[in-house]
Amino acid sequence: MVSKMKRQEHIKIRDKDLQLPAFLPDATLGYVRAVDTQGLLAVNIQALVMNSFHLMQKPGSSTIRAFNGLHNFTGWPGLIITDSGGFQAYSLIHESTRFGSLTDHGIIFRPEGKNRKFILTPEKSIQRQISYDSDAVICLDDCTHVESDRETQEISVKRTLNWAKRCKQEYLHQISLRQIDEAQRPLIFGVVQGGGYPDLRRKCAEGLLEIGFDGFGYGGWPLDSNGDLLEEMVALTRELIPTEFPMHALGIGHPYNLMRTYQLGYDIFDCALPTRDARHGRLMRFNVSADTKLTEESRWMEYVYIQDKKYIKDNRPISKYCDCPICQNYSLGYLHHLFKTSDWLYQRLATLHNLRFMTQLTERLRDDENR
């Protein structure tokens, strides 16, 4: 099992170290909703995932370039990974063909309410991500649902490999053109597609390894129709990539799924679930102490539904095992009051707490690995 082997403890990216495992909040449009940089740093967030598909529309590439990149524009001093937008385009176009189409050349999409169309090619995706001063860029890929038929998956793998080759060529061209030295170049990740077909996953992984990347991501929707982790396919995809390469579990962020995926050898995780849950009154907390090893068999976490009337006069913190500023300073009763009155302060405090839960989870997994 990968988890029993010597694992990377960190990745060197430019002048920063990303401690592994790492959970990255989704800062899709350049921000994590309701919180600021200082709040993110206070709960040990190391890096953010931003989305070039959305950023190219709002605020627009020319605006980001006017600030010399996302770090200056957002004021975020940590690492920034930009996603290519392949998954977002997939979601949009599969919802309705009126929103666009996929071809071997690239992706054409027409956002609702806009007259203009956007064209996203592998080359443009890489050009934009590097111009945004991203610390790590992700190749444009043809995303599919795991239940799509074999013909669809074969087309996806063929297109993903073709696009990956074009992405890598453009990446090398941009590095040379901008005279970026080895120490300052952003990392580049390829994405392994193939749906639920092991042979197609292998074909895609081998093709990407031949092209050559710094790291790799699990491509495609990672859950089945019941919402359960596709453990067999997630495990296979990790096994197909040599352990010296970091693996990004794209879109995997439910705490139990994160733990299991980490055990299967993945290093980097991102998901909107913790922050979305926080805004809607679903708070995460450990129900075991920090010196208790987390296992698959134990139910080591639980949810607090802050709208519940039982918290009206509860003077306890969300969790006695949490060291976040919210648990150190605010009661469940006060958070219940903020939620019921729809005050924006609730959004901020709840989001920071759930993010600290996620960084505590990665820290505990790291400590368990070294026990």
N, C-alpha and C positions, 0 to 999 in steps of 0.2 A: 504494500500500500504506500502511496506517495507520502502520506502523513508521517510514516515511520522513517523516511529518508531524511537526509540533511537538507533543510530548506533554506532558501534565501531569507535573510533577515531584513534586507532592505534593497532598494534599487537606487542607484545613483543617477539622478536626472539633472543635468546641468550642474548647478552649484548646491543642489538640495538632495537630501536623502529621504526617500519615501519608505517609512517603516512598514513592514509587512507582518500580518495581513493588514489591509487598509480599506476602510469604508469611505466612499466619496459621495457626498450629497449631490443630487442633481441641481445644478444652477443653470438650468436650460437657457435662459435669456440673459445670463451674466450675473444672476443673483439667486440666492436661496430665499424663498419668500418669507418675509416678516423678520429676517435677522440681518445683522450687519457683520462686517469683517471681525470686529473685536469680539462679538458674541461667538462666532465660529471658532476663533482661536482659543477662546476660553473653554470650549468643550473638546479641544484637542483634534479639530479637523485639520488634516494635513493638505488636502487637495480637493478640488472641485471638478465635476464634469460639466462642461458647457456644450451647447449643441450648435454646430455651424449651420445646420439647416434652418434653424429659427433665427440665429444671429444675423444671417445674411439678409433676412427680411426686416428684423427689428433688433438693433437700431440701424442695421445696414453696414456692409463691409467698409464703405468709405468713411463712415463715422468712427469705426473701430480703428482703422488705419490712421485717422487724424490724431488719435491718442497714442499712436505707436504700439497698439496691441491691447489685449484684454486686461493684462495686469495693471496698466496705467488707467485704463477706462474704468475698471471696477474697484481699484484700490485693494485688490487681493494679493498678498505677498507670497502665498503658498503656491503649490503646483496647480497647473490647469491642464486637464486633458480635454481635448475637443473631440466629440463624436462626429462622424461624417454626415449623419442625417439619413443614412440608408433605412434605418428602422422607421423613422418618422415618415419618410416618403412611402414606404411599404404600407404603413397604417393608413395614410391618407388615400392612396390610390386604390387600396383594396376595399376601402369604405365605399368609394364610388369612382368610376373611370372618368367622371367629369372633372376630377381633381388632377388628372394627369395620366402619364403612361411611362412604362419602362421599356427601353430599347437597349441593344448592345452598345450603343453610343453613350447612353447615360439616362438620366431621369428628367422628364419634363413634368412640372407640376404647376397647377394654377390654384393658388390659395383662394378659399371662398371669400367673396367680397372684394376681390382685386381683379382688375382688368388685365394686368400684365401676367405673363408666364415666366417662370424661372426654369433655367436649364442647369442641371447639376451633373457634370461629368467627373470622372475620376481626377482628371487634371485640375479642374476648377475647385474641386473639394480640397485637394492638397494645397493648391495656391492660396486659398482662403485661410485654411488652418494655419499655415506657416506665417501668412501676413498678420494673423491674429496674435502671433508670438506665443503659440501654444507650447507647452512643455512636452506634450506627447500628442501625436496625431493618429487618427484611425482611418484606415482605408475605407473607401466607399465599397459597399457590398450589396448583393441582391438578397435581401432578407425574405425568408419564407416562414410559414407556419409548419410545425412539426407534422401535422396531419395532412399536409398537401401531398398530392400523388407523386409518384416517382418521376414522371416526365417533368413536372414543375421543379422538382429538386435537382434533376440533372441540368436543366437550364440554369438554375440558380448557381450551381457549382461552377459550370463553365463560365458564366458571366462574372462571378465573383473572382475567379482566378485571372480572367482577362483584365478586369478592372484593377485587381491587386498589382498586376504587372505594370499597368499604366500608372498607377499611383506611385509605385516605387521609382519608376523612371522619372516622373515629374518631381518627386521628392529629391532625388539626386540632383536633378537640374536646378531646383530652387536652392539647395544647399550650396552648390557651386556658384550660382548666379549671385547669391547674397554673401558669398565668402564666409560662411559660417564654419568655424573650426569644429573639430571632433568633440571637444569638451562642452561646447555651447549648442550643439545641434539638438533639436527635439527628437525624441524617440518616435518610431513609427511601428504601429501594430497592424497585423493582418487579422482578418476575421474568418473563422472556420464555419462554413455552412455545410449543408448535407441533410438537414431535416432529421428524420428518424431512420435513415438508411446508413448502417455502419460502413459499407463499402464506399459510399459517396463522401462520408465524413473523412475517411482515410484518403481518398483521392484529393479532397480539398486541402487537407492538412499537409500532405506530401508536396502538393503543388506550391503551397505558400512557403514551406520550408526551403524549397528549391529557389524561390525568388529571394528570400532572405529578409527577415524582419527582426526587430528588437524584442517583440513580445507578440502575443496572440490573444484573441478574444473568442469566447463561445458565441457563435452566431445563431440567430433564430430564437423564437419564443421558447423559454426554458421550462415552461409548465405545460402539463397535459390539460385536457378539457375539464378535469376535476380540480384544477389548480394545484396539483401535486408536482413536485420537482421531477423532471425527467432524468432521474439519477443515472440510469444505465448509459444514456447518450452523453450526459455531462461527464461521466467518468471516462468513457471511451475517448472523448475529444481531448481530455487532459492526457491520457495515456499516449495519444498519437503525437504529442508535442514533447520533445526532450525537456527534462526538468530544469535545465539551466535557463530556459526562457520563462519569464513571468506570464501568467495567464489571468486575463480579465474576465470575470464572470459577469458579462454585460447584462444589466437588468435584474440581477439576483440580489435581493436585499432583505427578504423576510428572515428574521433572526435564526430560525431553525434551518432554513435552506442555506443561509450563509455558513453556518457551522458545518453542515454536511458537505457543502461544496468546498470549503476550506480543507476538510479532511480528505477530499478527493484530489487536492493539490492545487487549488486555485489561490491566487494571492490578492487580487484587487476586486472590489465589489462596488456597485453603484445601483441605486434604486430610489424612486420617488416615494416609496411606501412609508418610511418612517416620518417624513415631514408632512405628507398628506394625512396620515393617521393622526398626527399631532393636531393639525388644524381642525380636524373633525371630532376631536374629543377622545381619541384613543391613545392613551399613554402607555409606554412600555416600562416594565420594571423587572429586575431580578428578584426571585424569591429565595435565593441561596447566597451565602456570603462569598466574598472574593476569594477565599481560600478553598472553596469547593470546586472540584473539577467538573467541568461541563461535559455531559455525556448525552448520547442520543436517547438513552432510555429514560432519563430524568426530565421532568417538566420544570426547567430551571427559570422560566419566565412566565409572566402573566400580564394581563391588560387591566388598566384602570380606565373605566368609562366615566369621565369626569362629570358628565351631565347627571349622573345618578344622584338621587336625593340623599342617599346615605352619606354623602360627603359635605353636606351643607355646613355642618358644625365640626368637621374633622380637622383638628389642629396638627395632624401629622404631616410629614413631607410625603411626596409621591412614593419615595422608596428610602428605607433606612440604609440601603446598600449603595446609594448613589452619592457622588461627591460633586454633582453639578451645582452651579450657583442657585438654581431654582430650588433644588431640594434643601440647600443650606439656608434659604431665606424665606421661602413661601410655603404656606399650608395648602392642603387639599381643599379646605373650605374656601380659601381666597381664590384659588384657581377655578373652583366651581362657580363662584360669584362672577369672575371675569368672563367665563364661558357663557353663562346664562345672560349676561348683559351685552354679549357680543363685542366686548372691548378688544381692540387690536393688541393690547398688552398680552392677552391670553395667547394669541397666535405666536408671539415672540417667545414667551416663556415655555410653552409646550413644545415648540419646535426645537429649542435648545436642549430641553431635557431629553427628547427622543434621540437627538443626535449624540448626546453624551452617552446614552444607553448603547448606541451602535459603536462608538469608539471604545467604550468599556468592554463591549463584547469582543472586539478585535484584540484588545490588550489582554483580555483573559485567555483567549485562544492562543496567543503568543506565549503567555506564561505557562499554560497547560502543556504546550509543546516542549517546553524546557524543564518541566518537572522531572 
